[in-house]
Each structure stands twice: as C-alpha cells, then as structure tokens.
Amino acid sequence: MIARLAMRHALAALVVLAMIGVARPATPETPAPSPASMLLAKQIVEAKGVMGIFEPVVREEVEKVRSALIQTNLNWMKDINDSAGIVYRSYGARAGEFADAVARIYATHFTEAELKDLLAFYQSPLGRKMLTEEPKALNEVATYSRQWGQSISDDVMTKMRAEMKKRGHEL
C-alpha cells in the first residue's frame, strides 16, 4: 500500500514536471528540441510505457474531486458519480498532450545522439529486461527503505531518550 502511494506521488511529480515542460517556452538555455529529437523521445516514451502513468493519475484526481463533492453533497451522489465518469472520459483526448510533454522533457535533457543510444538500449534484450524488472526492483527498494527508516527512527528515539535522561528528563 505504501509502495503504491509512493509510486502515485512519483507519478504525480512526473505529471507536474510534464506540465511545466509544456508551459515553459524555449529559451536560449533550453532551446526547442529538434523534430528528430522529439520523434526519438516519443519512441522512448512509448518503449518505457510512460503513458501508463497518464490514466491512473487522471483516475485518481477525478476520484479525489468526486469523493470531496459527495462528502459535501451526499444527496447528489448519483449526479456526481455520473459527472465524474463523463469528466474522466473527457481526459482521454489529452493523452497525446501528456505524451508530447513527457517527450519534450526527455528531448530537452538529452542530445539527439543520446536519445538514439537510449532508444537502442530500450529496444535491446537488456533494455527490455530493465523495463520489466526495474519497477519490481524499485518496489523492493521502497520496502527496504521504509524498513531501514523505521530502524533508524527506533534508534534515534532510543538515543534521544538516553540523552534526555542524562539531563534529568524521562521520556
């Protein structure tokens, strides 16, 4: 559950970054990527399955608003639920906007040559394995980091109690 929550927060951050990428005009420091770079970046976005982020983020945001509206307008539950479904479906047309924004972010952080190398990697057997295994590894890392953080927390509490006891305070 916590791993899913952490993943949702990471996905939401990616959405925010994607939207910033759309809103940010090209500047001398970040020139607009070339059409070739954008094409390569879109292929990378597709290979990495980045669009799998779009639907859950939209679903979660619609659900948050739907739940909040139901809490304050319980008598309108059916209409709110129907409206939520319509609103959710309306975002399907924006999937391309999301894909373009993410591709633009990749294309501004990597050169065309690097994008070619990345695409070749993701299309290689090792790259395909990384795409399937990395999410599993990241979930294991998240689980371990929570456990490790809890052990640190317990240790810090023990040491703080000892320090406070030296000063005459029992916690």
Residue frames relative to the residue before (quaternion, step in Angstrom):
aa qw qx qy qz dx dy dz
M 1.0000 0.0000 0.0000 0.0000 0.00 0.00 0.00
I 0.6821 0.4676 -0.2877 0.4831 3.59 0.87 -0.94
A 0.6188 0.5365 -0.3466 0.4573 3.60 1.04 -0.75
R 0.6441 0.5073 -0.3225 0.4731 3.57 1.00 -0.79
L 0.6426 0.5178 -0.3199 0.4654 3.57 0.99 -0.83
A 0.6482 0.5055 -0.3164 0.4736 3.58 0.96 -0.85
M 0.6448 0.5101 -0.3185 0.4718 3.57 1.01 -0.83
R 0.6382 0.5225 -0.3336 0.4567 3.60 0.98 -0.79
H 0.6501 0.5033 -0.3224 0.4692 3.57 0.98 -0.81
A 0.6403 0.5101 -0.3224 0.4752 3.57 1.01 -0.79
L 0.6577 0.5024 -0.3113 0.4671 3.56 0.97 -0.81
A 0.6365 0.5174 -0.3295 0.4676 3.55 1.00 -0.80
A 0.6319 0.5206 -0.3360 0.4656 3.58 1.03 -0.76
L 0.6333 0.5218 -0.3342 0.4638 3.57 1.03 -0.75
V 0.6247 0.5285 -0.3395 0.4639 3.57 1.02 -0.78
V 0.6478 0.5061 -0.3217 0.4699 3.58 0.92 -0.86
L 0.6473 0.5053 -0.3198 0.4726 3.58 0.93 -0.84
A 0.6408 0.5186 -0.3303 0.4597 3.56 0.99 -0.78
M 0.6686 0.4923 -0.3068 0.4652 3.56 0.93 -0.82
I 0.6088 0.5290 -0.3453 0.4799 3.59 1.08 -0.68
G 0.6339 0.5334 -0.3234 0.4572 3.56 1.02 -0.81
V 0.6477 0.4973 -0.3185 0.4814 3.60 1.04 -0.71
A 0.7211 0.4699 -0.2554 0.4405 3.56 0.86 -0.97
R 0.6601 0.5244 -0.3111 0.4388 3.58 1.10 -0.63
P 0.3031 -0.7599 0.5414 0.1941 3.61 -0.57 1.06
A 0.6132 -0.5290 0.4216 0.4079 3.54 -1.25 0.35
T 0.0750 -0.7689 0.6346 0.0230 3.54 -1.07 0.82
P 0.6856 -0.4445 0.3341 0.4697 3.60 -1.19 0.10
E 0.6616 0.4983 -0.3084 0.4679 3.60 1.08 -0.71
T 0.7860 0.1333 -0.0630 0.6003 3.59 1.08 -0.72
P 0.1039 -0.8239 0.5551 0.0478 3.59 0.26 1.21
A 0.6179 -0.5310 0.4153 0.4046 3.55 -1.22 0.44
P 0.4745 -0.6745 0.4757 0.3059 3.59 -0.90 0.85
S 0.5622 -0.5984 0.4519 0.3488 3.56 -1.17 0.57
P 0.6361 -0.5188 0.3939 0.4136 3.60 -1.19 0.38
A 0.6347 0.5259 -0.3336 0.4574 3.60 1.02 -0.75
S 0.6459 0.5069 -0.3186 0.4736 3.59 0.99 -0.81
M 0.6459 0.5166 -0.3234 0.4598 3.58 0.97 -0.84
L 0.6424 0.5196 -0.3286 0.4576 3.59 0.96 -0.82
L 0.6579 0.4948 -0.3026 0.4804 3.58 0.93 -0.89
A 0.6592 0.5113 -0.3102 0.4558 3.58 0.92 -0.90
K 0.6353 0.5174 -0.3336 0.4663 3.61 1.00 -0.75
Q 0.6375 0.5132 -0.3271 0.4724 3.59 1.04 -0.73
I 0.6335 0.5135 -0.3258 0.4783 3.58 1.06 -0.73
V 0.6207 0.5379 -0.3304 0.4650 3.58 0.98 -0.88
E 0.6684 0.4880 -0.2964 0.4768 3.57 0.95 -0.87
A 0.6630 0.5136 -0.3106 0.4473 3.60 0.87 -0.94
K 0.7106 0.4560 -0.2559 0.4707 3.57 0.98 -0.85
G 0.4168 -0.7263 0.4604 0.2947 3.59 1.23 -0.21
V 0.2055 0.8219 -0.5079 0.1559 3.56 1.16 0.58
M 0.6076 0.5737 -0.3677 0.4079 3.59 1.06 -0.60
G 0.5226 0.6208 -0.4152 0.4112 3.57 1.22 -0.23
I 0.5791 0.5770 -0.3615 0.4483 3.57 1.28 -0.30
F 0.6141 0.6210 -0.3410 0.3479 3.55 0.98 -0.92
E 0.7242 0.4721 -0.2679 0.4253 3.57 0.62 -1.13
P 0.6891 0.4647 -0.3216 0.4536 3.67 0.76 -0.82
V 0.6269 0.5290 -0.3516 0.4511 3.61 1.02 -0.69
V 0.6593 0.4899 -0.3123 0.4772 3.59 0.90 -0.90
R 0.6468 0.5241 -0.3230 0.4502 3.59 0.90 -0.94
E 0.6775 0.4994 -0.2963 0.4515 3.59 0.88 -0.94
E 0.6704 0.4935 -0.3093 0.4597 3.60 0.93 -0.84
V 0.6353 0.5040 -0.3325 0.4815 3.60 0.97 -0.79
E 0.6554 0.5183 -0.3131 0.4514 3.59 0.96 -0.86
K 0.6310 0.5282 -0.3439 0.4522 3.61 0.97 -0.77
V 0.6821 0.4694 -0.2916 0.4790 3.57 0.88 -0.92
R 0.6294 0.5371 -0.3354 0.4505 3.59 0.95 -0.85
S 0.6750 0.4956 -0.2948 0.4603 3.59 0.87 -0.95
A 0.6516 0.5103 -0.3181 0.4624 3.58 0.94 -0.85
L 0.6700 0.4936 -0.3064 0.4621 3.59 0.94 -0.83
I 0.6396 0.5174 -0.3304 0.4627 3.59 0.99 -0.76
Q 0.6290 0.5487 -0.3434 0.4306 3.60 0.97 -0.78
T 0.7621 0.3551 -0.2038 0.5017 3.59 0.99 -0.72
N 0.7783 0.2346 -0.1224 0.5693 3.58 1.27 -0.30
L 0.0399 -0.8651 0.4998 0.0113 3.57 0.81 1.04
N 0.6389 0.5489 -0.3293 0.4268 3.61 1.02 -0.72
W 0.7061 0.4454 -0.2538 0.4885 3.60 1.18 -0.43
M 0.2307 0.8361 -0.4818 0.1247 3.59 1.28 0.26
K 0.6741 0.4904 -0.3227 0.4482 3.63 0.76 -0.93
D 0.6840 0.4793 -0.2943 0.4645 3.59 0.86 -0.91
I 0.6319 0.5186 -0.3312 0.4712 3.58 1.03 -0.75
N 0.6546 0.5069 -0.3130 0.4654 3.60 0.94 -0.87
D 0.6529 0.5034 -0.3115 0.4725 3.58 0.94 -0.88
S 0.6585 0.5088 -0.3021 0.4651 3.57 0.95 -0.89
A 0.6297 0.5373 -0.3364 0.4491 3.58 0.99 -0.81
G 0.6438 0.5224 -0.3217 0.4574 3.59 0.98 -0.79
I 0.6533 0.5039 -0.3058 0.4751 3.57 0.98 -0.86
V 0.6636 0.5004 -0.3036 0.4658 3.57 0.90 -0.93
Y 0.6353 0.5362 -0.3298 0.4473 3.59 0.93 -0.89
R 0.6907 0.4794 -0.2819 0.4621 3.58 0.82 -0.99
S 0.6143 0.5777 -0.3531 0.4052 3.59 1.07 -0.65
Y 0.6451 0.5445 -0.3234 0.4276 3.59 1.14 -0.49
G 0.4551 0.6934 -0.4500 0.3310 3.60 1.22 -0.19
A 0.6379 0.5416 -0.3210 0.4436 3.56 1.06 -0.74
R 0.6758 0.5053 -0.2932 0.4495 3.59 1.17 -0.46
A 0.3888 0.7294 -0.4814 0.2915 3.60 1.26 0.06
G 0.6458 0.5240 -0.3208 0.4532 3.58 0.97 -0.81
E 0.6106 0.5486 -0.3334 0.4637 3.56 1.07 -0.76
F 0.6508 0.5119 -0.3002 0.4737 3.55 0.99 -0.90
A 0.6650 0.5068 -0.3032 0.4571 3.59 0.87 -0.98
D 0.6566 0.5084 -0.3121 0.4616 3.58 0.95 -0.84
A 0.6540 0.5193 -0.3153 0.4508 3.58 0.96 -0.85
V 0.6652 0.4863 -0.3055 0.4772 3.57 0.92 -0.88
A 0.6380 0.5182 -0.3273 0.4661 3.59 0.97 -0.82
R 0.6366 0.5272 -0.3281 0.4574 3.59 0.98 -0.82
I 0.6244 0.5301 -0.3371 0.4642 3.59 1.01 -0.76
Y 0.6547 0.4917 -0.3114 0.4824 3.59 0.88 -0.91
A 0.6988 0.4959 -0.2788 0.4337 3.57 0.85 -1.00
T 0.6761 0.4629 -0.3117 0.4811 3.61 1.14 -0.39
H 0.6913 0.4648 -0.2788 0.4779 3.59 1.22 -0.34
F 0.7651 0.2696 -0.1524 0.5646 3.58 1.24 -0.37
T 0.4817 -0.6392 0.5108 0.3139 3.55 -1.13 0.65
E 0.6760 -0.4737 0.3650 0.4306 3.54 -1.28 0.25
A 0.6472 0.5145 -0.3171 0.4646 3.58 0.95 -0.83
E 0.6550 0.4998 -0.3133 0.4722 3.59 0.96 -0.82
L 0.6330 0.5259 -0.3311 0.4616 3.58 1.01 -0.79
K 0.6209 0.5286 -0.3375 0.4702 3.60 1.03 -0.77
D 0.6670 0.4963 -0.2978 0.4691 3.57 0.93 -0.91
L 0.6423 0.5207 -0.3210 0.4618 3.59 0.98 -0.85
L 0.6601 0.5012 -0.3130 0.4638 3.56 0.89 -0.92
A 0.6369 0.5162 -0.3284 0.4692 3.58 0.94 -0.84
F 0.6417 0.5201 -0.3251 0.4605 3.58 0.97 -0.83
Y 0.7026 0.4704 -0.2837 0.4524 3.61 0.78 -1.01
Q 0.6738 0.4678 -0.2956 0.4897 3.59 1.18 -0.44
S 0.5610 0.5960 -0.3876 0.4241 3.60 1.27 -0.21
P 0.6655 -0.4893 0.3581 0.4353 3.62 -1.19 0.30
L 0.6654 0.4877 -0.3153 0.4691 3.61 0.91 -0.84
G 0.6471 0.5219 -0.3184 0.4556 3.58 0.97 -0.82
R 0.6517 0.4968 -0.3153 0.4785 3.58 0.97 -0.82
K 0.6348 0.5133 -0.3325 0.4722 3.58 1.04 -0.76
M 0.6352 0.5296 -0.3367 0.4502 3.57 0.96 -0.83
L 0.6499 0.5307 -0.3169 0.4422 3.58 0.97 -0.84
T 0.7139 0.4174 -0.2680 0.4942 3.60 1.04 -0.63
E 0.7392 0.4370 -0.2356 0.4551 3.58 0.99 -0.78
E 0.5790 0.6209 -0.3854 0.3616 3.60 1.05 -0.65
P 0.6498 0.4971 -0.3592 0.4490 3.67 0.82 -0.73
K 0.6309 0.5205 -0.3334 0.4690 3.60 1.04 -0.73
A 0.6581 0.5011 -0.3082 0.4698 3.56 0.94 -0.90
L 0.6566 0.5101 -0.3194 0.4546 3.60 0.94 -0.82
N 0.6173 0.5231 -0.3479 0.4736 3.60 1.06 -0.65
E 0.6476 0.5017 -0.3177 0.4775 3.58 1.00 -0.79
V 0.6265 0.5220 -0.3304 0.4752 3.59 1.02 -0.79
A 0.6518 0.5135 -0.3198 0.4574 3.60 0.93 -0.87
T 0.6453 0.5117 -0.3138 0.4725 3.58 0.98 -0.85
Y 0.6689 0.4928 -0.2977 0.4702 3.56 0.87 -0.95
S 0.6755 0.5012 -0.3163 0.4387 3.60 0.86 -0.90
R 0.6127 0.5240 -0.3558 0.4726 3.61 1.08 -0.62
Q 0.6659 0.4961 -0.2981 0.4707 3.57 0.91 -0.92
W 0.6565 0.5044 -0.3026 0.4723 3.55 0.93 -0.90
G 0.6497 0.5173 -0.3123 0.4612 3.58 0.95 -0.86
Q 0.6435 0.5117 -0.3236 0.4684 3.58 1.02 -0.78
S 0.6485 0.5024 -0.3344 0.4640 3.60 0.96 -0.75
I 0.6169 0.5216 -0.3381 0.4827 3.58 1.07 -0.72
S 0.6427 0.5347 -0.3207 0.4452 3.57 0.94 -0.92
D 0.6568 0.5025 -0.3083 0.4701 3.58 0.92 -0.91
D 0.6576 0.5134 -0.2999 0.4626 3.57 0.97 -0.89
V 0.6434 0.5157 -0.3198 0.4667 3.59 0.96 -0.87
M 0.6490 0.5147 -0.3237 0.4573 3.59 0.93 -0.87
T 0.6424 0.5203 -0.3222 0.4613 3.60 0.93 -0.86
K 0.6926 0.4717 -0.2779 0.4697 3.58 0.86 -0.95
M 0.6370 0.5159 -0.3351 0.4645 3.61 1.00 -0.74
R 0.6337 0.5205 -0.3341 0.4645 3.59 0.98 -0.78
A 0.6475 0.5173 -0.3172 0.4610 3.57 0.97 -0.87
E 0.6590 0.4979 -0.3096 0.4711 3.60 0.92 -0.88
M 0.6680 0.4921 -0.3044 0.4680 3.60 0.93 -0.87
K 0.6177 0.5448 -0.3438 0.4509 3.59 1.07 -0.73
K 0.6094 0.5478 -0.3383 0.4626 3.60 1.09 -0.75
R 0.7191 0.4188 -0.2348 0.5023 3.57 1.13 -0.60
G 0.6116 -0.6082 0.3229 0.3896 3.55 1.31 0.30
H 0.6045 0.5395 -0.3653 0.4584 3.60 1.20 0.37
E 0.2208 -0.7553 0.6055 0.1194 3.56 -0.89 0.99
L 0.1475 -0.7858 0.5970 0.0659 3.56 -0.74 1.07
